[in-house]
Amino acid sequence: MTFIDPTQQLLATAMRGSWQRQTALTNNLSNADTPNYKPQEVNFESALQNAVGSGGSLEELQFQTETLPADAGPNGASVSVDQESAKLAENGLDYQALTQVLSTRDSIMRAAMGLNG
């Protein structure tokens, strides 16, 4: 039997969104020199907020990868390596924080159930 409370479900869904954003950001960096490439973004926070506000199912929530409008640079690409690197670092820290919170919650739940050890 799997027990998933709403907070755990919210954290797991946020981690999924952050992972999808990480993929989009790494794609952006990989294509920084690709002519006509447009950067992508995953705004999972607003989708998550809307789902929670409307009482929607978090398990079924799909995050959309959006192509951002951007002006092409001299090489024809529209990706700023500095901006994407900063976003990547920030998202990595967000994901790490989510995993730490989830791990701490798991430890507390195990202790409450007497399962430590």
C-alpha positions in Angstrom: 0.0 0.0 0.0 1.3 3.4 -1.0 0.5 6.4 1.2 0.9 9.7 -0.5 -0.5 12.8 1.3 -1.2 16.0 -0.6 2.1 17.6 0.6 4.1 14.7 -0.7 2.3 14.7 -3.9 2.9 18.5 -4.3 6.6 18.1 -3.7 6.9 15.2 -6.1 5.0 17.1 -8.8 7.2 20.2 -8.2 10.3 18.0 -8.6 8.9 16.7 -11.9 8.4 20.2 -13.1 11.8 21.3 -12.1 13.3 18.3 -13.8 11.5 19.2 -17.0 12.8 22.8 -16.7 16.3 21.4 -16.2 16.0 19.5 -19.5 14.8 22.6 -21.4 17.6 24.7 -20.0 20.3 22.2 -20.9 18.8 22.0 -24.4 19.1 25.8 -24.6 22.8 25.7 -23.6 23.4 22.8 -26.0 22.0 24.8 -28.8 23.5 28.2 -27.9 25.4 28.3 -31.3 22.6 26.8 -33.4 21.3 29.3 -35.9 17.6 30.1 -35.6 17.2 28.1 -32.3 14.8 29.7 -29.9 15.2 29.2 -26.1 12.6 27.1 -24.3 11.2 27.4 -20.8 9.0 25.4 -18.5 7.0 27.6 -16.1 5.9 24.8 -13.8 5.3 27.0 -10.8 2.3 28.8 -12.4 0.8 25.5 -13.7 1.3 24.0 -10.2 -0.3 27.0 -8.5 -3.3 26.8 -10.9 -3.8 23.1 -10.3 -3.6 23.5 -6.6 -6.0 26.5 -6.7 -8.5 24.7 -8.8 -8.3 21.4 -6.9 -7.0 19.7 -10.0 -5.1 16.4 -9.9 -1.4 16.8 -9.5 -0.7 13.3 -10.7 -2.2 14.2 -14.1 -0.7 17.6 -14.4 1.4 18.1 -17.5 3.9 20.9 -17.8 4.3 22.6 -21.1 7.6 23.5 -22.6 7.3 26.9 -24.3 9.4 28.4 -27.0 10.4 31.9 -26.0 10.4 34.8 -28.4 14.0 36.2 -28.6 16.1 38.3 -30.9 18.9 36.4 -32.7 22.4 37.3 -32.0 25.3 37.7 -34.5 25.5 33.9 -35.0 21.8 33.6 -35.6 21.1 32.0 -32.3 19.0 33.6 -29.6 20.4 32.0 -26.5 22.3 33.9 -23.9 24.8 31.4 -22.3 25.2 33.6 -19.2 21.4 33.9 -18.6 20.7 30.2 -19.3 23.6 29.2 -17.0 22.2 31.3 -14.2 18.7 29.9 -14.7 20.3 26.4 -14.7 22.1 27.0 -11.5 19.0 28.5 -9.8 16.8 25.6 -11.0 19.4 23.1 -9.7 19.3 24.8 -6.2 15.5 24.7 -6.3 15.5 21.0 -7.2 18.0 20.3 -4.4 15.8 22.1 -1.9 12.8 20.1 -3.0 14.6 16.8 -2.6 15.9 17.9 0.9 12.4 18.8 2.0 11.0 15.5 0.7 13.8 13.5 2.4 13.2 15.3 5.7 9.5 14.7 5.5 10.2 11.0 4.8 12.5 10.8 7.8 9.8 12.4 10.1 7.1 10.0 8.8 9.3 7.0 9.3 10.2 8.1 12.8 6.5 8.7 13.6 5.7 5.2 12.4 8.7 3.7 14.3 10.4 2.6 11.1 13.8 4.2 11.8 16.5 1.5 11.9 
